[in-house]
Amino acid sequence: MLEWGAKKGGVVPILLDGEQVATVDPETWREGAELVIGGQAWTFGRDGRDRVARLARNPRVVLRATRASAWRSAWTITGDGATYEIGPEGFWQTTHRVQRDGRSVGVGKQASTWSSRATLDLDPSVPPVHQLFLLWISHLIRRRAAAAAS
């Protein structure tokens, strides 16, 4: 299971089955992040209304996330020949479903009852960068929901 870890010293560890696989330096106000994945620097950020993933030194967008609607929390992610959908299972649900090309490939939950940190349990066939981008989008959905509830 992939987990958005607890922030320490301004950096968030990303854990896969308890082992750190990446680090995130999140931008608090701009919904962006800089990640180091397997020694490569990645930037997750905004492109207009969309959220995108790109290698830090390459302007080419690898993955693009678009909100399905202004009224729903679901997002559609495209790139590298795949299309994913991620969003809450229902209106009052905290569980997120993840589909690739219309088939279920995973589910996301909160790390614990008292924490809103995102976790994703994804099929191993989902590439690592896609998994981390999906986790980041799940984190954004949870942050927005928490902000709207307060």
N, C-alpha and C positions, 0 to 999 in steps of 0.2 A: 504494500500500500504506500502510495506517495503522500507525503504530509508537509504542509506549510508549517515549519517549526516556529518556536518562540523567538522573538527578536532579541538579539544580544549584541550590544555595542553598535546598534544601527544596522546590523546585517541579519538577515533571516536565513537560517539553514533550511534546505529542502532535503527531506529524509525519505529514503526508499527502504522500507522494512527496518527502520531504525538507524540506517547508515546514511551519512550525509553524501548526496550526489551532486549538489549544486548549492551556490549561495546567491542570495538576492539582496541587492541594495535598493529598497523600494523608495519611490518618490511619493511622499505623503499626500500632496495636494494635486498632483497631475496624473494620477493613475498610470504611472510608468515604473519601470524597473530595469536594473542592469543585472544580468546574471552571468555567472561563470559556470559553464557546463562542459565538463571534460576538458578543461583548460582553454576553452574558447569563450570569448566575451560575446554576449548577446544583449540586444536592447529590445525590451518590450515597451511599447509606448503608443501614443496617439498618432493618428493620421486622419485629421478631420474628426468625424464621428466614430470612426473605426478604431480598433486596437490592432497593432501589428507586431510581428516578430521579425527581426533581421539581425544578421551578424553585425557586430558593433562597427566594423570597418567597411561594410558593404551596404550601399543604399537600397539594394534589391530586397523587397518584401518577400519573406518566405511563407509566413502565415498571416491571414487577415481575419479578424473577428468583427462581425457586424451584428448589431442588435436586431432581433427579428421584428420588434415593434416597440414603440414608445410606451405601450401599456403592459408589456411582458418583460420578464427578466431573462428570457432565453436569448442565446447568442448562436450565430452560425459561423463556423470557422472553416475557411477554405485555404488550400495550398498544398503543394507537393502531390497533387493528384487525388487528394482526399477531401471530403466534406464532413465536418462534425457538427453536431448540435448539442449544446449543453444548456441546461436550465433546470429549475425546480420541477419536481414531479407533479406538483399541484399548487394551488394558490397559497395554502397555509403550510406547505411542506418545506422542510429544511434539507431534505435529500435531493441531490442533483442527479439527473440521468445524463449519460453521455452516449450518443449514437454516432456511428460512422457509416455514411452512405445508407442510412435508414435502419441499420442493425445495432442493437445494444452492444457496447464495448466496455461499459463500466458504470460505476455509480460513485457519487461523492457524498460525504457526510461531514459533520462537524467532528473535530478531534475529540471533544468530550461534551458533556451536557452543559458545562459552564464556559466553554470556549467556542468562539466562532471561527477558529482556525480551520481552513479547508483541508480535507483529505480526499484523495481519489484512488479508487481501486480499479485499475484499467487492465484490459487484455494486454499481454506482453507483445502482441503484434503492433501495438501503437508505438511509433518511434519515440525515443526519449525527448527530443525537443518538442514534439507534439504534446506529449504527456505534461511537460512543464508549462507549456503555453495554456493548456486546458486547466491545469491547476491554478494558474494565475487568473484566468477568466473566472473560475469558480470563486477564488478569493475576492475578486472585484464584485461579483454578484452578492456575496455575503456582506462585504463592507457597505455596499449601497443599501441593502436591506436593513442593516443595523442602523445606518444613518437616518433612513426614512422612519424607522420605528422610534427613534429617540426624540 
